[in-house]
Amino acid sequence: MNTNCVSCIKILIISVCFLQIGELFSQTRAPVTNNKKLTEETPAEVESEPSLPFEINPTKRLTEFDIKRKKTGSFFTGLPLLNSDPNNGIGYGVRVFYFQNKDKKDPFFEYTPYRYRVFAQYFRTTRDAQNHLASFDAPYFLDTQWRLRADLIYERNPNFLFFGVGEETLKPLAYRENNDSTRPLIQNGSFADYMDALSYKRPGNAGQAPFVTDTKYNRYDMENPNLNFSTERSFFGGLMRLVGGARLSRQIIRTFDGRTEVAKDPLFGDRLLPDLLNTVPNSTTLLTEESQAGRIRGIQGGFVNTLRAGIVYDTRDFEPDPNRGIFMEYTHERAVKQLGSDYQFNRNTASARFFYSPFPRTFQKLVIAGRATFTQTNGEAPFYEYRNIWGTESNQVGLGGRTTLRGFKPERFIGPAMAFGNLELRWKFASVATKTSTFDFQLVPFVDFGRVWDHYSRANFKDYKYSYGLGFRIPWNQSTIIYFDYAISREDRQLFVNFQHIF
């Protein structure tokens, strides 16, 4: 483990120690085994309350408002998935959640979002992208201090974007109108105009066909089945967790070099001439160019199998939709050939989130939420591994797309070192309750920022990319969050429809 990694661990441990001491001094613990605040209940009522098999810190208890609304027993939630993305086309599918909360007599009812959760997803798009998965999560598994998580994922997407690796990707998009080399270079272009220019046919270079197109210049196709699993052990009343796990995955890479595409004619566009006359080979893609130049590895795909470890400090009251608390984690992921991996590298990630309700008595739900993350990858990593940011609760993928810089296309920026942050104001303005379900409605203005570097030693606070937007969230039975986010950047405007807060 390098010096930077060791320093991160030291800083995190010291921070956690100070935070733990602060918790101990700032709270007066109730002398009952389930950590509830003292009330005027009779001794018989106190004795009838369920007792926890071990201590859980009072900060982990849900608010009284959330406890009253928490659904008991088991139930299903889920919706058809339908969205539109200029990158992947129209998406359709379904995601179904199954929750088991048990009843109010369960000792963990007031301290967990659920006793266990299972969900499955089927999803395809009109441009042949697929994302199917099954997931399992069980806090305090079998009434112990252990938590189990597992995800089985199959992903296939012929629309993955690649703009290079490192600081070069921070340059604004530039293109020549109609892909004509004799025309002036247009700087600071939008993603839509940039891709439109590349869709025109042009004279081929030496060794190429008479005419080619760059339609797929920034694209590649990747098939990626993988299995992730982890176990967690909680300490200090659930405020701290140690995490261990593994990932088994295979990546199959396909490029579009020489693949025939229907291009636009520089004079007539795509309206007058028949498609047959405009069907030409795709030129050499950026992925191939970068590989041939020796600037990236992994174009042949292969197996990536890793071991994972992490440490977490968590005072949130309700994981799916927190009202208060902080979440800090440090994770380390290592790929070695002894595990059957074709590559050897390691990744270190430090991340922190905070949730603060400034007026809890005036607003039942007005939360300021923030997140900051830094990650660095060392060793002989394939290019597609720079996109992965492993967290103990979720995986982020590159900078861009619905979970990081929402105003930029997915994986617009990737590199050996990456940093990003998000700020949100989550305001619940209405609620609807039926006999079987509750629905809240939230407005969420947000701002995102981030950038990449060629090496972690070059990290600074300059030249960050920004995006901003407005979200609309619908917490369904508290644990299922349906969200709509509309984001804007200098390059693009995007609408995302999915499940769960991004952090």
C-alpha positions in Angstrom: 0.0 0.0 0.0 1.5 3.3 -1.0 2.2 6.3 1.2 -0.9 8.2 0.0 -3.1 5.2 0.9 -1.6 5.0 4.4 -2.1 8.7 4.9 -5.8 8.4 3.9 -6.3 5.6 6.4 -4.7 7.6 9.2 -6.7 10.7 8.5 -10.0 8.7 8.4 -9.2 6.9 11.6 -8.4 10.1 13.5 -11.5 11.8 12.1 -13.7 8.9 13.2 -12.1 8.9 16.7 -12.9 12.6 17.1 -16.4 12.2 15.8 -17.0 9.2 18.2 -15.8 11.2 21.2 -18.1 14.1 20.1 -21.0 11.7 19.9 -20.3 10.4 23.4 -20.1 13.9 25.0 -23.0 15.3 23.1 -25.6 12.7 23.9 -27.1 11.4 27.2 -27.8 7.8 26.7 -31.0 6.3 28.0 -30.5 3.5 30.4 -32.8 1.1 28.6 -31.5 -1.6 26.3 -33.3 -0.4 23.2 -31.7 3.2 23.5 -35.0 5.0 23.4 -35.4 8.4 25.1 -36.9 8.3 28.6 -40.6 8.9 28.7 -43.3 8.8 31.3 -44.2 5.2 30.4 -45.2 2.8 33.2 -42.7 0.1 34.2 -44.9 -2.5 32.6 -44.8 -0.6 29.3 -41.0 -0.4 29.5 -40.6 -4.1 30.2 -42.9 -4.9 27.3 -40.7 -3.1 24.7 -38.5 -5.3 22.6 -34.9 -5.4 23.7 -32.0 -5.2 21.3 -29.5 -8.1 21.4 -26.7 -5.5 21.4 -26.4 -1.8 21.7 -27.2 0.5 18.8 -26.4 4.2 19.1 -29.4 6.6 19.5 -28.4 8.5 16.4 -29.3 5.5 14.3 -32.9 5.6 15.5 -35.5 6.8 12.9 -37.3 10.0 13.6 -40.7 9.7 15.3 -42.3 10.9 12.1 -40.7 8.1 10.1 -41.4 5.4 12.7 -45.1 6.2 12.7 -45.2 6.0 8.8 -43.0 2.9 8.5 -44.9 0.1 6.9 -44.9 -3.2 8.7 -44.6 -6.7 7.3 -43.6 -7.6 3.8 -44.5 -5.7 0.6 -43.6 -5.2 -3.0 -42.9 -1.9 -4.8 -41.8 -1.2 -8.3 -42.7 0.4 -11.5 -42.2 0.0 -15.3 -38.9 1.6 -16.4 -39.3 4.0 -19.2 -36.9 6.8 -20.2 -35.3 8.5 -23.1 -31.6 9.1 -23.5 -30.0 10.5 -26.6 -27.0 8.2 -26.0 -28.9 4.9 -25.5 -32.3 5.5 -27.1 -35.6 4.9 -25.4 -35.3 2.5 -22.5 -37.9 0.2 -21.2 -38.1 -2.5 -18.6 -39.2 -3.1 -15.0 -37.7 -3.0 -11.5 -39.4 -4.8 -8.6 -38.5 -4.4 -4.9 -39.5 -6.8 -2.1 -39.1 -5.5 1.4 -39.4 -7.3 4.7 -39.8 -4.9 7.7 -41.3 -7.3 10.2 -43.6 -5.7 12.8 -43.2 -3.1 15.5 -42.3 -5.7 18.1 -39.1 -6.5 16.2 -36.2 -4.9 18.2 -34.7 -3.5 15.0 -37.9 -2.0 13.6 -36.9 1.6 14.7 -33.2 1.3 13.6 -33.2 -0.2 10.1 -34.7 0.8 6.7 -35.7 -2.8 6.3 -34.7 -6.2 7.7 -33.9 -7.4 4.2 -34.5 -6.2 0.7 -34.5 -8.0 -2.6 -34.9 -6.4 -6.0 -34.6 -7.5 -9.6 -34.4 -5.4 -12.8 -34.9 -6.1 -16.5 -33.9 -3.2 -18.8 -33.2 -2.7 -22.5 -33.1 0.3 -24.9 -33.9 0.8 -28.5 -30.2 1.1 -29.2 -29.5 -2.4 -27.8 -28.2 -1.4 -24.4 -29.1 -3.9 -21.6 -28.8 -3.8 -17.8 -30.2 -6.7 -15.9 -29.5 -7.3 -12.2 -30.6 -9.0 -9.0 -29.7 -7.6 -5.6 -29.9 -8.7 -1.9 -29.3 -6.6 1.2 -29.8 -7.7 4.9 -28.8 -5.3 7.7 -28.2 -7.1 11.1 -28.5 -10.4 9.4 -30.1 -13.1 11.6 -30.2 -10.5 14.5 -26.4 -10.2 14.5 -24.0 -7.3 13.9 -23.3 -8.6 10.4 -24.7 -7.2 7.2 -24.8 -9.1 3.9 -24.9 -7.6 0.4 -24.8 -9.3 -3.0 -25.4 -8.1 -6.6 -25.5 -10.2 -9.8 -25.3 -7.9 -12.9 -25.3 -8.4 -16.6 -24.5 -5.3 -18.7 -24.2 -5.0 -22.4 -24.0 -1.6 -24.1 -22.8 -0.8 -27.6 -23.1 2.9 -26.8 -20.3 3.3 -24.3 -18.5 6.6 -24.7 -14.7 7.1 -24.6 -13.1 10.5 -24.8 -9.6 9.4 -23.6 -8.1 9.1 -20.1 -6.8 11.9 -17.8 -6.5 15.7 -18.1 -6.8 15.7 -21.9 -10.5 14.9 -21.5 -11.1 18.2 -19.7 -10.7 20.1 -23.0 -14.0 21.4 -24.4 -15.5 19.5 -27.4 -14.3 20.8 -30.7 -15.4 19.9 -34.3 -15.4 21.1 -37.9 -18.8 21.7 -39.5 -19.9 18.7 -41.6 -16.7 16.9 -40.6 -14.9 19.0 -43.3 -11.2 19.4 -42.6 -11.1 22.6 -44.7 -13.6 24.4 -42.4 -12.6 26.3 -39.2 -12.4 24.5 -35.9 -15.4 25.3 -33.7 -14.5 25.3 -30.0 -16.7 24.8 -26.9 -19.3 22.8 -28.8 -22.3 21.0 -27.4 -22.4 17.3 -27.3 -25.2 17.2 -29.8 -23.4 19.4 -32.4 -20.2 17.5 -31.9 -21.8 14.1 -32.6 -23.7 15.5 -35.5 -20.5 16.8 -37.2 -18.9 13.4 -36.8 -21.9 11.7 -38.5 -20.9 13.1 -41.9 -18.8 11.1 -44.3 -15.4 12.4 -45.3 -12.5 11.3 -47.6 -10.6 8.3 -46.0 -7.0 8.5 -44.9 -4.2 6.4 -46.3 -5.1 2.8 -46.2 -8.8 3.5 -45.7 -11.8 3.4 -48.0 -12.4 6.3 -50.3 -15.0 7.6 -47.9 -15.4 7.0 -44.2 -17.4 8.3 -41.3 -16.5 9.1 -37.7 -20.0 8.4 -36.3 -18.6 5.9 -33.8 -15.3 7.6 -33.2 -16.0 8.1 -29.4 -17.8 4.8 -28.9 -17.2 1.2 -28.1 -19.2 -1.9 -27.2 -18.7 -3.7 -23.8 -20.3 -6.8 -22.4 -19.8 -7.1 -18.7 -21.2 -9.9 -16.5 -20.1 -9.5 -12.8 -20.8 -10.6 -9.3 -20.3 -8.4 -6.2 -20.7 -9.5 -2.7 -19.6 -8.1 0.7 -20.0 -8.6 4.5 -20.0 -5.9 7.1 -19.4 -6.0 10.9 -20.7 -3.1 12.9 -19.0 -1.7 16.0 -19.6 1.2 18.5 -23.4 0.9 18.5 -23.5 0.6 14.7 -21.6 3.9 14.1 -18.6 2.1 12.6 -18.5 -0.8 10.1 -15.6 -2.9 8.7 -16.3 -4.2 5.2 -14.8 -7.0 3.2 -15.8 -8.5 -0.1 -14.9 -9.4 -3.7 -15.8 -8.8 -7.3 -15.7 -11.3 -10.1 -16.1 -9.9 -13.6 -15.4 -10.3 -17.2 -15.2 -7.6 -19.9 -15.7 -8.2 -23.6 -14.7 -5.2 -25.7 -15.7 -4.7 -29.3 -14.7 -1.7 -31.4 -16.4 -0.2 -34.5 -13.4 0.1 -36.7 -14.4 -0.6 -40.3 -18.0 -1.3 -39.3 -20.4 0.1 -42.0 -22.6 3.0 -40.9 -25.1 5.2 -42.7 -23.5 8.6 -42.8 -24.6 12.1 -43.9 -23.5 13.5 -47.2 -21.6 16.9 -46.8 -23.7 18.5 -49.5 -27.1 16.8 -49.3 -27.2 15.7 -45.6 -29.3 12.6 -45.1 -32.4 13.7 -47.0 -31.8 13.5 -50.8 -29.5 10.6 -51.4 -30.5 7.0 -50.7 -28.9 5.3 -47.7 -27.0 2.9 -50.0 -24.9 5.8 -51.3 -24.2 7.0 -47.8 -23.3 3.6 -46.3 -19.5 3.8 -45.6 -17.0 2.2 -43.2 -16.5 3.7 -39.8 -13.0 5.2 -39.5 -10.5 4.2 -36.7 -12.0 4.9 -33.3 -10.4 6.9 -30.6 -10.1 3.8 -28.4 -8.0 2.0 -31.1 -5.9 5.1 -31.6 -5.1 5.4 -27.9 -4.3 1.7 -27.7 -2.0 1.7 -30.7 -0.2 4.8 -29.2 0.4 2.9 -26.0 -1.6 5.4 -23.9 -4.2 2.8 -22.6 -4.4 -0.9 -22.0 -7.2 -3.4 -22.0 -8.7 -3.1 -25.4 -8.7 -6.9 -25.6 -10.9 -7.1 -22.5 -10.4 -9.9 -20.0 -11.1 -10.9 -16.4 -11.0 -8.4 -13.5 -11.3 -10.1 -10.1 -10.7 -8.0 -7.0 -10.6 -8.2 -3.2 -12.3 -5.3 -1.4 -12.0 -3.8 2.1 -13.4 -0.7 3.7 -14.1 1.2 6.9 -17.3 3.2 7.4 -18.5 5.8 9.9 -22.2 6.3 9.7 -24.6 8.3 11.9 -27.5 8.6 9.4 -31.0 8.0 10.8 -32.6 6.5 7.7 -30.4 5.2 4.9 -32.7 5.5 1.8 -33.8 9.1 2.6 -31.8 10.5 5.5 -32.9 13.5 7.6 -29.7 13.9 9.5 -26.2 12.5 10.0 -22.9 12.0 8.3 -21.5 9.1 6.3 -17.7 8.7 5.7 -16.0 5.8 4.1 -12.5 4.7 2.9 -12.3 1.7 0.5 -9.5 -0.2 -1.0 -9.8 -2.6 -4.0 -7.0 -4.7 -5.3 -6.8 -6.9 -8.4 -4.1 -9.5 -8.6 -3.4 -12.3 -11.1 -3.5 -14.9 -8.2 -7.3 -14.3 -8.1 -7.6 -15.0 -11.8 -7.5 -11.4 -12.9 -5.7 -10.5 -16.1 -4.6 -7.2 -14.7 -2.9 -6.0 -11.5 -3.9 -2.7 -9.9 -5.4 -1.1 -6.8 -7.9 1.6 -6.1 -8.3 3.9 -3.1 -11.4 5.9 -2.5 -12.4 8.3 0.2 -15.9 9.7 0.4 -18.0 11.8 2.8 -21.7 12.7 2.9 -23.7 14.9 5.2 -27.4 15.4 5.8 -28.7 18.3 7.8 -32.3 19.4 8.7 -32.1 23.2 9.5 -35.7 23.6 10.6 -37.0 20.2 11.8 -39.9 21.6 13.7 -41.1 23.9 10.9 -40.6 21.5 8.0 -41.0 17.7 8.4 -38.6 17.2 5.6 -36.2 19.9 4.5 -32.7 18.5 4.2 -29.4 19.9 3.0 -27.4 17.0 1.5 -23.8 17.0 0.3 -21.2 14.5 -0.9 -17.5 14.7 -1.8 -15.5 11.8 -3.2 -11.8 11.4 -4.3 -10.5 8.2 -5.9 -7.1 7.2 -7.3 -6.1 4.1 -9.3 -2.6 2.7 -9.4 -0.9 0.0 -11.4 -1.7 -1.7 -14.7 -5.4 -0.9 -14.9 -7.3 -1.4 -18.1 -8.9 1.7 -19.5 -12.4 0.7 -18.5 -11.5 0.3 -14.8 -10.8 4.0 -14.5 -14.6 4.5 -14.8 -15.3 2.4 -11.7 -15.6 4.0 -8.2 -16.4 1.4 -5.6 -18.4 2.4 -2.5 -19.6 0.1 0.2 -23.2 1.0 -0.6 -23.1 1.8 -4.3 -20.8 2.0 -7.3 -20.3 5.2 -9.3 -19.3 5.0 -12.9 -17.0 7.8 -14.3 -17.7 11.5 -14.1 -20.8 12.2 -16.1 -24.2 10.6 -16.2 -26.9 10.3 -13.6 -24.9 9.6 -10.4 -22.0 12.1 -10.6 -21.9 15.1 -13.1 -25.5 14.9 -14.2 -25.1 17.6 -16.9 -22.5 15.6 -18.9 -22.8 12.4 -20.8 -21.8 9.2 -19.0 -18.0 8.7 -18.5 -17.3 12.0 -20.2 -14.3 12.3 -17.8 -12.2 9.4 -16.5 -8.6 9.3 -15.2 -6.2 7.8 -12.7 -7.3 10.4 -10.1 -10.9 11.8 -9.9 -12.8 14.0 -7.6 -16.5 15.0 -7.6 -19.1 16.5 -5.3 -22.9 17.0 -5.2 -25.0 19.5 -3.2 -28.8 19.0 -3.0 -31.7 20.7 -1.1 -34.4 18.1 -0.6 -37.8 19.6 0.3 -40.9 17.6 0.8 -43.8 19.8 -0.2 -46.7 17.2 -0.1 -47.7 13.7 1.1 -50.4 11.3 0.1 -51.4 8.2 2.2 -53.6 5.3 1.2 -54.6 2.2 3.1 -51.6 0.3 1.8 -49.0 2.9 0.9 -47.5 6.4 1.5 -46.1 8.7 -1.1 -44.1 11.9 -0.5 -43.2 14.5 -3.1 -40.0 16.4 -3.0 -38.4 19.2 -5.0 -34.6 18.9 -5.2 -32.5 21.7 -6.7 -28.9 20.5 -7.1 -25.4 21.4 -8.3 -22.6 19.0 -9.2 -18.8 19.5 -9.7 -15.8 17.4 -10.5 -12.6 16.8 -12.5 -9.8 14.3 -13.3 -6.0 14.3 -13.1 -3.2 12.2 -14.6 -1.9 11.5 -11.1 -3.2 12.1 -7.6 -0.2 14.3 -6.8 -1.6 16.9 -9.3 -4.9 17.2 -7.5 -6.0 20.8 -6.8 -9.2 22.9 -6.6 -8.9 24.5 -10.1 -10.7 24.1 -13.4 -13.6 21.9 -12.1 -16.5 21.1 -14.4 -20.0 22.1 -13.2 -23.6 21.2 -13.8 -26.8 22.1 -12.1 -30.5 21.2 -12.3 -33.8 20.4 -10.6 -35.0 17.1 -9.3 -38.4 15.7 -8.4 -38.4 12.7 -6.0 -41.3 10.4 -4.8 -40.4 8.4 -1.8 -42.8 5.4 -1.9 -43.3 3.6 1.5 -40.1 5.5 2.5 -37.6 2.9 1.2 -38.3 3.2 -2.5 -37.3 6.6 -4.0 -38.5 7.3 -7.6 -36.6 10.2 -9.0 -36.6 12.6 -12.0 -33.5 14.8 -12.5 -33.1 17.4 -15.2 -29.5 18.6 -15.4 -27.7 21.3 -17.5 -24.1 21.9 -18.3 -22.2 23.9 -21.0 -22.2 20.7 -23.1 -25.5 19.2 -22.6 -29.0 18.9 -21.1 -30.2 15.6 -19.7 -33.3 14.0 -18.1 -32.9 11.0 -15.9 -35.6 8.7 -14.5 -34.6 6.0 -12.1 -34.8 4.8 -8.5 -33.1 5.9 -5.2 -31.2 9.1 -4.3 -27.8 9.2 -6.0 -26.3 9.4 -2.4 
